[in-house]
Each structure stands twice: as structure tokens, then as C-alpha cells.
Amino acid sequence: MIIYTDIILVWSIIGQLDKISRILNGMLKTMNSVKPPRMTALRELHEAENGSPLSILIGTILSARTRDENTSAVVKKLFSRYKTARALASAKPVDVEKIIKSTGFYRVKARRIIEVASIINSKYSGKVPQTIDKLLELPGVGRKTANCVLVYAFDKPAIPVDTHVHRISNRLGLVQTKIPEETEIELMKKIPREHWIRINDIFVMYGQNICKPISPMCAVCQIKKDCSYYRTKFSS
């Protein structure tokens, strides 16, 4: 026999499913009505004919503080020369630095990706691990990077939270958090698992094109009714 609290729980879950679907679909409709957005760098790597879990892991590390277009081009060039973890592990730092220089902090990044490739080659037989715990053991790999690998390399449900996901989640009122790590935890609690894999890709494109840090394009946004930021900013 279903008791009253069970009915409330079921309707709460259905309500969350409807709300998240409405938000994600509204974001896509908004972007397409303004200008169809280009794919994110990680989505490009995921869709690439020669894309691999290793290229996505290295691409995520290189993407820090650089533009998506730059990341995609650099990763393509890097993996045209070093196609495996073994090859990258044996690379000379100066040679890698020349290839990735445009991503910024290239000396630090070169040492880091060679170190990561060395561990993957020796400890995991050249294959990127598929669990968050093992990914987090790699040097320089935090939760955002690990979750990106799970989503974009292995199609596993996770919620990578970068500045775009953190900002938009708070603006919408889905969470009230101060740091990305808190946002990830709260989103995992509130968003049905079936939507996790879409969150980063759509939120990042929306943050780059519509819901920008400064002067968000509220006038064209089709999810205003679900946005706490909009209601507060434009309340009479």
C-alpha cells in the first residue's frame, strides 16, 4: 500500500524531471534562436573520429585558462605526434612545450601531462582509468577534470562543475553555493541521474553564449520563469 508520503516523493521526483528537462530544452532553444553555438572543446574531442579517453583527459588539463577553440587545435596537434600514453610519456618537455605554448602556463602543463601519461602507461597499461577514485589519484586531476573524463570519454553519468555550471546553477536558484565543489554535491542531490551527462555540455555553451558573467542576455533567454536571478533583478 502506497502511503501519502510516498505519493509526495513520486510527484517531487516527477516535478524535478520536468523542471530540468524544461531548463535544458529552453537553453538549447534560446541558443539556436540567437546563433547556433559551436561545440565545446570536450564535445569536439568526444565526437572526433580519432578521439580517445587519453586525448580528453589531456585536453581537460590543457583547457585551464584558455579558449575552447585553442584547446581543440592544440590537442589535435599534440596527438598527431604522440598517439599513445607511452609515446607522450617518453616525450621531451621542451618538445611538448612548443606544441602547447598557446594554452598558457605551458611549462607547468607540459610537465604535468607527461607525468600523467607516464602513470597511465606504467600503472594502467596505457588505458585511462574509468572510476573517479582512480582518476583523482592522478597528479593535478581534481573533481572537475575527473568528472569531465567520465562524461566525455566514457559516457558515464557525472556532473563536472566549472565556472559556467557553478554560476548558472546559482543564478537559476537550483543551488545556493559558494564554490564549485559544493555545487556538484547539491546538483547530484537535486537533479535526476538521467540528466547528469547533459548538464556540463549545455550549461557551458549557455554560459559562453547567453548567460555570461557580465551582462547576461536575459532579454532573449527562454528560461526566465525558472530563473531566480531574473526574478530578483527585474521584480517590480
C-alpha positions as YAML, in Angstrom:
chain: A
units: angstrom
residues:
- id: 1
  name: MET
  ca: [0.00, 0.00, 0.00]
- id: 2
  name: ILE
  ca: [1.37, 3.40, -1.03]
- id: 3
  name: ILE
  ca: [1.25, 5.90, 1.79]
- id: 4
  name: TYR
  ca: [0.77, 9.62, 1.39]
- id: 5
  name: THR
  ca: [4.48, 10.46, 1.83]
- id: 6
  name: ASP
  ca: [5.38, 8.06, -1.00]
- id: 7
  name: ILE
  ca: [2.97, 9.87, -3.32]
- id: 8
  name: ILE
  ca: [4.53, 13.23, -2.41]
- id: 9
  name: LEU
  ca: [8.01, 11.82, -3.10]
- id: 10
  name: VAL
  ca: [6.96, 10.47, -6.51]
- id: 11
  name: TRP
  ca: [5.43, 13.79, -7.54]
- id: 12
  name: SER
  ca: [8.53, 15.63, -6.29]
- id: 13
  name: ILE
  ca: [10.76, 13.47, -8.50]
- id: 14
  name: ILE
  ca: [8.45, 13.97, -11.49]
- id: 15
  name: GLY
  ca: [8.49, 17.72, -10.84]
- id: 16
  name: GLN
  ca: [12.28, 17.82, -10.82]
- id: 17
  name: LEU
  ca: [12.43, 15.80, -14.04]
- id: 18
  name: ASP
  ca: [10.03, 18.22, -15.72]
- id: 19
  name: LYS
  ca: [11.91, 21.28, -14.45]
- id: 20
  name: ILE
  ca: [15.36, 20.12, -15.52]
- id: 21
  name: SER
  ca: [14.07, 18.99, -18.91]
- id: 22
  name: ARG
  ca: [12.39, 22.38, -19.35]
- id: 23
  name: ILE
  ca: [15.60, 24.21, -18.42]
- id: 24
  name: LEU
  ca: [17.88, 22.18, -20.67]
- id: 25
  name: ASN
  ca: [15.49, 22.32, -23.63]
- id: 26
  name: GLY
  ca: [14.93, 26.04, -23.06]
- id: 27
  name: MET
  ca: [18.67, 26.67, -23.10]
- id: 28
  name: LEU
  ca: [19.05, 24.86, -26.41]
- id: 29
  name: LYS
  ca: [16.10, 26.73, -27.93]
- id: 30
  name: THR
  ca: [17.48, 30.07, -26.77]
- id: 31
  name: MET
  ca: [20.92, 29.43, -28.21]
- id: 32
  name: ASN
  ca: [19.58, 28.21, -31.53]
- id: 33
  name: SER
  ca: [17.27, 31.22, -31.81]
- id: 34
  name: VAL
  ca: [20.19, 33.62, -31.34]
- id: 35
  name: LYS
  ca: [23.03, 31.78, -33.04]
- id: 36
  name: PRO
  ca: [23.65, 28.03, -33.02]
- id: 37
  name: PRO
  ca: [26.63, 27.58, -30.68]
- id: 38
  name: ARG
  ca: [29.80, 25.76, -31.63]
- id: 39
  name: MET
  ca: [30.54, 22.57, -29.73]
- id: 40
  name: THR
  ca: [32.59, 22.81, -26.57]
- id: 41
  name: ALA
  ca: [36.20, 21.62, -26.82]
- id: 42
  name: LEU
  ca: [35.46, 18.45, -24.88]
- id: 43
  name: ARG
  ca: [32.42, 17.66, -27.01]
- id: 44
  name: GLU
  ca: [34.58, 18.14, -30.11]
- id: 45
  name: LEU
  ca: [37.15, 15.73, -28.71]
- id: 46
  name: HIS
  ca: [34.37, 13.28, -27.84]
- id: 47
  name: GLU
  ca: [32.96, 13.44, -31.36]
- id: 48
  name: ALA
  ca: [36.33, 13.37, -33.13]
- id: 49
  name: GLU
  ca: [37.00, 10.35, -35.31]
- id: 50
  name: ASN
  ca: [40.31, 9.70, -33.56]
- id: 51
  name: GLY
  ca: [39.17, 10.92, -30.16]
- id: 52
  name: SER
  ca: [40.28, 8.85, -27.19]
- id: 53
  name: PRO
  ca: [39.91, 8.90, -23.39]
- id: 54
  name: LEU
  ca: [43.56, 9.97, -23.19]
- id: 55
  name: SER
  ca: [43.03, 12.93, -25.53]
- id: 56
  name: ILE
  ca: [40.00, 14.01, -23.49]
- id: 57
  name: LEU
  ca: [41.92, 13.75, -20.21]
- id: 58
  name: ILE
  ca: [44.88, 15.70, -21.58]
- id: 59
  name: GLY
  ca: [42.53, 18.16, -23.29]
- id: 60
  name: THR
  ca: [40.78, 18.85, -20.00]
- id: 61
  name: ILE
  ca: [44.10, 19.53, -18.28]
- id: 62
  name: LEU
  ca: [45.18, 21.84, -21.11]
- id: 63
  name: SER
  ca: [41.82, 23.67, -21.19]
- id: 64
  name: ALA
  ca: [42.50, 25.55, -17.95]
- id: 65
  name: ARG
  ca: [42.57, 29.30, -18.65]
- id: 66
  name: THR
  ca: [42.39, 29.03, -22.42]
- id: 67
  name: ARG
  ca: [39.71, 29.22, -25.08]
- id: 68
  name: ASP
  ca: [37.90, 26.13, -26.34]
- id: 69
  name: GLU
  ca: [38.99, 26.73, -29.93]
- id: 70
  name: ASN
  ca: [42.61, 26.83, -28.82]
- id: 71
  name: THR
  ca: [42.27, 23.66, -26.76]
- id: 72
  name: SER
  ca: [40.83, 21.68, -29.66]
- id: 73
  name: ALA
  ca: [43.57, 22.78, -32.06]
- id: 74
  name: VAL
  ca: [46.39, 22.10, -29.62]
- id: 75
  name: VAL
  ca: [45.12, 18.64, -28.62]
- id: 76
  name: LYS
  ca: [44.75, 17.68, -32.28]
- id: 77
  name: LYS
  ca: [48.32, 18.76, -32.98]
- id: 78
  name: LEU
  ca: [49.68, 17.08, -29.84]
- id: 79
  name: PHE
  ca: [48.06, 13.72, -30.57]
- id: 80
  name: SER
  ca: [49.05, 13.77, -34.22]
- id: 81
  name: ARG
  ca: [52.60, 13.43, -32.89]
- id: 82
  name: TYR
  ca: [52.08, 11.48, -29.65]
- id: 83
  name: LYS
  ca: [49.30, 8.98, -30.25]
- id: 84
  name: THR
  ca: [49.59, 6.89, -27.08]
- id: 85
  name: ALA
  ca: [50.30, 7.31, -23.39]
- id: 86
  name: ARG
  ca: [53.62, 5.55, -23.93]
- id: 87
  name: ALA
  ca: [54.65, 7.97, -26.65]
- id: 88
  name: LEU
  ca: [53.64, 11.03, -24.60]
- id: 89
  name: ALA
  ca: [55.36, 9.64, -21.50]
- id: 90
  name: SER
  ca: [58.62, 9.47, -23.48]
- id: 91
  name: ALA
  ca: [58.31, 12.97, -24.92]
- id: 92
  name: LYS
  ca: [60.81, 15.69, -24.16]
- id: 93
  name: PRO
  ca: [59.22, 18.52, -22.16]
- id: 94
  name: VAL
  ca: [60.68, 21.15, -24.49]
- id: 95
  name: ASP
  ca: [59.01, 19.49, -27.50]
- id: 96
  name: VAL
  ca: [55.63, 19.35, -25.75]
- id: 97
  name: GLU
  ca: [56.02, 22.95, -24.60]
- id: 98
  name: LYS
  ca: [56.38, 24.12, -28.20]
- id: 99
  name: ILE
  ca: [53.12, 22.42, -29.18]
- id: 100
  name: ILE
  ca: [51.01, 23.59, -26.21]
- id: 101
  name: LYS
  ca: [52.54, 27.04, -25.72]
- id: 102
  name: SER
  ca: [49.39, 28.89, -26.80]
- id: 103
  name: THR
  ca: [47.37, 27.34, -23.93]
- id: 104
  name: GLY
  ca: [49.27, 29.36, -21.31]
- id: 105
  name: PHE
  ca: [51.25, 28.06, -18.33]
- id: 106
  name: TYR
  ca: [52.74, 25.71, -20.91]
- id: 107
  name: ARG
  ca: [55.82, 24.68, -18.91]
- id: 108
  name: VAL
  ca: [53.75, 23.54, -15.95]
- id: 109
  name: LYS
  ca: [51.18, 21.88, -18.20]
- id: 110
  name: ALA
  ca: [53.86, 20.08, -20.24]
- id: 111
  name: ARG
  ca: [55.41, 18.54, -17.15]
- id: 112
  name: ARG
  ca: [52.00, 17.62, -15.81]
- id: 113
  name: ILE
  ca: [50.67, 15.86, -18.91]
- id: 114
  name: ILE
  ca: [53.92, 13.91, -19.37]
- id: 115
  name: GLU
  ca: [53.71, 12.83, -15.73]
- id: 116
  name: VAL
  ca: [50.07, 11.78, -16.11]
- id: 117
  name: ALA
  ca: [50.85, 9.89, -19.31]
- id: 118
  name: SER
  ca: [53.72, 8.10, -17.57]
- id: 119
  name: ILE
  ca: [51.45, 6.89, -14.77]
- id: 120
  name: ILE
  ca: [48.74, 5.78, -17.18]
- id: 121
  name: ASN
  ca: [51.34, 3.93, -19.27]
- id: 122
  name: SER
  ca: [53.02, 2.15, -16.34]
- id: 123
  name: LYS
  ca: [50.14, 1.64, -13.91]
- id: 124
  name: TYR
  ca: [47.15, 1.19, -16.22]
- id: 125
  name: SER
  ca: [48.77, -0.34, -19.33]
- id: 126
  name: GLY
  ca: [48.18, 2.82, -21.33]
- id: 127
  name: LYS
  ca: [44.44, 2.99, -20.65]
- id: 128
  name: VAL
  ca: [42.77, 5.86, -18.79]
- id: 129
  name: PRO
  ca: [41.04, 4.58, -15.63]
- id: 130
  name: GLN
  ca: [37.24, 4.71, -15.63]
- id: 131
  name: THR
  ca: [36.48, 5.40, -11.96]
- id: 132
  name: ILE
  ca: [36.55, 8.76, -10.22]
- id: 133
  name: ASP
  ca: [38.66, 7.45, -7.35]
- id: 134
  name: LYS
  ca: [41.45, 6.28, -9.67]
- id: 135
  name: LEU
  ca: [41.24, 9.42, -11.78]
- id: 136
  name: LEU
  ca: [41.59, 11.60, -8.69]
- id: 137
  name: GLU
  ca: [44.84, 9.79, -7.84]
- id: 138
  name: LEU
  ca: [46.45, 11.22, -10.99]
- id: 139
  name: PRO
  ca: [48.55, 14.35, -10.33]
- id: 140
  name: GLY
  ca: [46.71, 17.58, -10.97]
- id: 141
  name: VAL
  ca: [43.37, 15.88, -11.60]
- id: 142
  name: GLY
  ca: [40.58, 17.36, -9.48]
- id: 143
  name: ARG
  ca: [36.89, 16.56, -9.41]
- id: 144
  name: LYS
  ca: [36.00, 18.72, -12.41]
- id: 145
  name: THR
  ca: [38.62, 17.09, -14.62]
- id: 146
  name: ALA
  ca: [37.77, 13.59, -13.38]
- id: 147
  name: ASN
  ca: [34.06, 14.13, -13.98]
- id: 148
  name: CYS
  ca: [34.76, 15.53, -17.46]
- id: 149
  name: VAL
  ca: [36.62, 12.33, -18.32]
- id: 150
  name: LEU
  ca: [33.75, 10.19, -17.04]
- id: 151
  name: VAL
  ca: [31.21, 12.14, -19.12]
- id: 152
  name: TYR
  ca: [33.09, 12.87, -22.33]
- id: 153
  name: ALA
  ca: [35.40, 9.85, -22.53]
- id: 154
  name: PHE
  ca: [33.20, 7.09, -21.13]
- id: 155
  name: ASP
  ca: [29.62, 8.40, -21.32]
- id: 156
  name: LYS
  ca: [29.21, 7.80, -17.60]
- id: 157
  name: PRO
  ca: [26.80, 9.97, -15.58]
- id: 158
  name: ALA
  ca: [28.61, 12.69, -13.66]
- id: 159
  name: ILE
  ca: [28.32, 16.45, -13.20]
- id: 160
  name: PRO
  ca: [31.54, 18.35, -13.98]
- id: 161
  name: VAL
  ca: [31.23, 21.78, -12.41]
- id: 162
  name: ASP
  ca: [33.27, 24.63, -13.87]
- id: 163
  name: THR
  ca: [32.69, 28.37, -13.51]
- id: 164
  name: HIS
  ca: [29.79, 28.31, -16.00]
- id: 165
  name: VAL
  ca: [27.93, 25.45, -14.32]
- id: 166
  name: HIS
  ca: [28.55, 27.00, -10.89]
- id: 167
  name: ARG
  ca: [27.35, 30.47, -11.95]
- id: 168
  name: ILE
  ca: [24.25, 29.37, -13.84]
- id: 169
  name: SER
  ca: [23.16, 26.86, -11.19]
- id: 170
  name: ASN
  ca: [23.21, 29.65, -8.61]
- id: 171
  name: ARG
  ca: [21.52, 32.17, -10.89]
- id: 172
  name: LEU
  ca: [18.70, 29.74, -11.61]
- id: 173
  name: GLY
  ca: [18.32, 29.03, -7.90]
- id: 174
  name: LEU
  ca: [19.00, 25.31, -8.29]
- id: 175
  name: VAL
  ca: [21.65, 25.72, -5.59]
- id: 176
  name: GLN
  ca: [22.92, 28.35, -3.20]
- id: 177
  name: THR
  ca: [26.60, 27.58, -3.00]
- id: 178
  name: LYS
  ca: [29.92, 29.42, -2.85]
- id: 179
  name: ILE
  ca: [32.33, 27.00, -4.50]
- id: 180
  name: PRO
  ca: [32.07, 24.52, -7.41]
- id: 181
  name: GLU
  ca: [32.64, 21.51, -5.15]
- id: 182
  name: GLU
  ca: [29.54, 22.40, -3.14]
- id: 183
  name: THR
  ca: [27.59, 22.95, -6.36]
- id: 184
  name: GLU
  ca: [28.44, 19.47, -7.60]
- id: 185
  name: ILE
  ca: [27.20, 17.86, -4.38]
- id: 186
  name: GLU
  ca: [23.95, 19.82, -4.38]
- id: 187
  name: LEU
  ca: [23.24, 19.23, -8.06]
- id: 188
  name: MET
  ca: [23.77, 15.49, -7.60]
- id: 189
  name: LYS
  ca: [21.17, 15.57, -4.84]
- id: 190
  name: LYS
  ca: [18.62, 17.59, -6.78]
- id: 191
  name: ILE
  ca: [18.99, 16.60, -10.43]
- id: 192
  name: PRO
  ca: [17.80, 13.17, -11.55]
- id: 193
  name: ARG
  ca: [20.71, 10.97, -12.61]
- id: 194
  name: GLU
  ca: [19.43, 10.61, -16.16]
- id: 195
  name: HIS
  ca: [20.19, 14.30, -16.79]
- id: 196
  name: TRP
  ca: [23.70, 14.40, -15.32]
- id: 197
  name: ILE
  ca: [25.55, 13.63, -18.53]
- id: 198
  name: ARG
  ca: [23.97, 16.64, -20.34]
- id: 199
  name: ILE
  ca: [24.46, 19.28, -17.65]
- id: 200
  name: ASN
  ca: [28.06, 20.32, -18.31]
- id: 201
  name: ASP
  ca: [27.85, 20.46, -22.08]
- id: 202
  name: ILE
  ca: [24.66, 22.54, -22.23]
- id: 203
  name: PHE
  ca: [25.41, 24.78, -19.25]
- id: 204
  name: VAL
  ca: [28.91, 25.57, -20.56]
- id: 205
  name: MET
  ca: [27.58, 26.52, -24.00]
- id: 206
  name: TYR
  ca: [24.88, 28.61, -22.34]
- id: 207
  name: GLY
  ca: [27.42, 30.35, -20.13]
- id: 208
  name: GLN
  ca: [29.67, 31.12, -23.09]
- id: 209
  name: ASN
  ca: [26.90, 32.40, -25.36]
- id: 210
  name: ILE
  ca: [23.92, 33.64, -23.31]
- id: 211
  name: CYS
  ca: [24.24, 33.63, -19.52]
- id: 212
  name: LYS
  ca: [27.59, 35.40, -19.47]
- id: 213
  name: PRO
  ca: [29.33, 36.51, -16.25]
- id: 214
  name: ILE
  ca: [28.77, 40.17, -17.13]
- id: 215
  name: SER
  ca: [25.65, 41.42, -18.93]
- id: 216
  name: PRO
  ca: [23.79, 38.12, -19.34]
- id: 217
  name: MET
  ca: [21.35, 38.18, -22.27]
- id: 218
  name: CYS
  ca: [18.18, 37.97, -20.18]
- id: 219
  name: ALA
  ca: [16.05, 39.57, -22.91]
- id: 220
  name: VAL
  ca: [16.39, 36.54, -25.20]
- id: 221
  name: CYS
  ca: [16.54, 33.86, -22.50]
- id: 222
  name: GLN
  ca: [13.65, 31.39, -22.74]
- id: 223
  name: ILE
  ca: [14.00, 30.04, -19.19]
- id: 224
  name: LYS
  ca: [13.37, 33.31, -17.35]
- id: 225
  name: LYS
  ca: [10.40, 31.84, -15.48]
- id: 226
  name: ASP
  ca: [12.75, 29.34, -13.86]
- id: 227
  name: CYS
  ca: [15.47, 31.89, -13.03]
- id: 228
  name: SER
  ca: [15.81, 33.37, -9.55]
- id: 229
  name: TYR
  ca: [18.37, 35.90, -10.80]
- id: 230
  name: TYR
  ca: [15.93, 37.26, -13.39]
- id: 231
  name: ARG
  ca: [13.02, 37.42, -10.96]
- id: 232
  name: THR
  ca: [15.14, 39.29, -8.41]
- id: 233
  name: LYS
  ca: [16.73, 41.66, -10.93]
- id: 234
  name: PHE
  ca: [13.53, 42.60, -12.71]
- id: 235
  name: SER
  ca: [10.99, 42.37, -9.90]
- id: 236
  name: SER
  ca: [8.85, 45.48, -9.60]
...
